[in-house]
Amino acid sequence: MVTTLGPNDLWNLAALGLHAPTGAGDATHGDATHGDATHGDATHGDPVTATTWGNTRTRRNFHRRGGGVIQFVSDPRTFVDAALTIREFEAPVLPDAHAWVEVRAEQVDAGEDGGTRWETWRLHPVAAAAPEPAVPRINRGFAATIEATVAASRLDVPAYDTDDLLARLRWLADVVDRCGGRPEREAFATLDTETAWRDRLDDATDVVRFDR
């Protein structure tokens, strides 16, 4: 995920997928909330790329400010906040970041996919730090929460089938119920509130619900 400085001088938090380069000069497109990651043999020294989809705050701030701060976190609540809500901070680095990298963003490609404009950026590191090195513990509930943000963010994208996405969210909610801890349950509760995906189901009586 990334924080970018907005016109109000606050740092906006958003989901952003990072992709290793497939070769010198290559740019890939796809991010954590739309599209698939592209894998390949990275060429030493080539910059990481990322893609913004639509007219997002991240895209506008990249154009306006020329960069941002990449955040590495493991709390699913922070990830859901980044992907599905509007969160702004006075400081660029999140309190729960395991590490961060300040980057300069250079637009290298653009296009349209399924009616949505995308722009690919090369991210050139400027500064970095790991303020609280740690080895995060990951469970199935965490992974299910991350996958749920992907499905939820695609609900109104014409290129994706809504019924398939709702079925996936139903299944992922069950995984979180069985395998997730309090952070995952609270994160899924935020996802529920922000997307109201259950309201689109014909019958939601058997779908697990979460409280914050």
N, C-alpha and C positions, 0 to 999 in steps of 0.2 A: 504494500500500500504506500501511498504518498501523501505528503502535505505540500500544498502550494499556497503562496501568499496572494490573497485576493485584493480587490480594490479598496476594501474596508480595513486593510492592514491586519487582517486575521488569517490564520493558517487553516485552510480547508482540508479535511481528511477525506480520502477517497481510495477505493480499491484500484490497484494497478498491477497487472501481471508483468513480470520481467522475463525476457527471453535471451538466452545465450546466442551469440552470432553463429550462423551456419557457414560463414566465410567472409573474407574481406569485402566490404561494401554491400553485403546482403542485409536486407531488412525483412523481418517477419511481422505478421499482424495476427492479433488475437490477444485477449486479456482474461483476467480472472472472472469477469462477469459476462463475457460475450466472445465466443470463438474458442478455438483449440490452440494450445501451445504448439509451437513448431520446434522439433528437436533436431540436433545435428552436431557435427564435430566443430567445436568453437575454434576459431583462429586466434592465437595468442595476440593480445593487444587490441582486438576489435571491441568496440563498445557494446554494452547490453542495449537491447531495444525494448520499447513498450508501445502499446497502441491505445489511443483514446477513441471511444465510440460515441458519436453524437456530439451535440454542443454542450459538453459538460463543463463544470467549473475548472476541472483539471486542464482540459484543452485550452480554455480561455486564459487561465493563469499561466500556462506554459508559453502561450503567445505573448502575454502581457509582461511576464517577469523573466522568461527565459530559462526556467528550471524549477526545482523543488527539492524536497528531502525525502528520500526513500526510507521507509520504516520497516524493520523486521520485528514482528510481534508474534506471540503464540496464543493470546487470549481470544477465543472465538467471539466474545462480546465486542471487542474492538473491531474485528473483521466485519461483523454484521453492521456495526455502526458505519464503517467506512463504505460498505457496499450499498447500503439501503437507506441511510439517513443523512441529514446534513449536520455535520459537526465541525465547529470552528474553534481554534485555540489561539491564545496570545503568543505561545512559543511554538517553534517549528518541530521540536522533538517530543514525541509522546512519552508520558511518564513510564509506560510499561514496555517501551522499545528495548529489545535486547541489543540492537545495533542500528545505526543509521548511516546513510550516505547522502551528502549533498551533491546534487547533479545539475549540470547544465543540459537543457533539453534542446535538441536540434531536430527540426522536422525534416524527414528524408523521403516521405512517401505519403500519398493520400488516395482515397478512392471511395467507392460506395458498395455496400453489400446488403442486400435485402431491404433497400430503402434507407439504410443508415450510413452516414458518412463516417469514415474512419481516417485517422492520421497516425502514421508511424513516426516514432521519435528515437533518435540515438541519445543515450544518456551518458554523458561524460562526467566521471567523478571529479569533484572539486575538493571535498573533505569527507572524512569518515571517522567513526568511533564506535566502540562497543562498551557502553557505560556499565552494563550489568551482564557480563557473560554468564550464560546458563545453558543447561541442556533441558529443553522443554520436554514434558511428558505428553505423549499424544495417545488418544484413544479413538475408537470407532465413532463415538459421539461427536468428537471434534471434526473428524473428516466429513461426517454426515452434515454437520452444520455448515461447513464451507461449501459442500456440494449444493446445499439448499439455497445458499445465496446466489449461486449460479443459476439454478432453476428459477428462483423468484425474480431475478433481474431480467429474465427473458420472457416473462409472462405477457408483456405487451409488445413484443417484437414479432412482426408479421412472419418472419422466416421460421418461427418455431410453433409447434402444435401445442395449443393450450392444454388440451386433455392429457397429453403425454407429460407435460410439466407438472400438472396437478397430481397425477398418479405418482410421479417421482417425489414430490413434496410430501405426499401422504406416507410413502415408504420411509423417507428420510426422517420424518417426525417420529416414526416408530423406532428407528435405530437410536435416535437421541434418547427416547424414553427408556430404552433397554440398556444403553451403554454409556450415556453421557452423565456428567456430573453437574454441579450447580452452574458453572460458567456456561456450559453448552445449553442447559435448559433456559437460562436467562437470555442467552443470545437468540435462541429460537423463539422465545416469547417476543423479543423485539422484532424479529422477522415477521412473526404473525401480525403484530400490531401495524407495522409499516406497510405490509402488502395486502392484508386481509384476504389471503389466498383461499381460506376456507369458505368464504362467502361465494366463491365461484363453483363450489362443489354441489352436485345434485343432492347428496346426502353426506353430511359431515358429523353425524352422531357418533360414529365409531372412530373418529380421528382424535388422537391424543392431544391434549391442550397443556400449555405450560404457563406457569406464573412467574413473574419477576420477583 
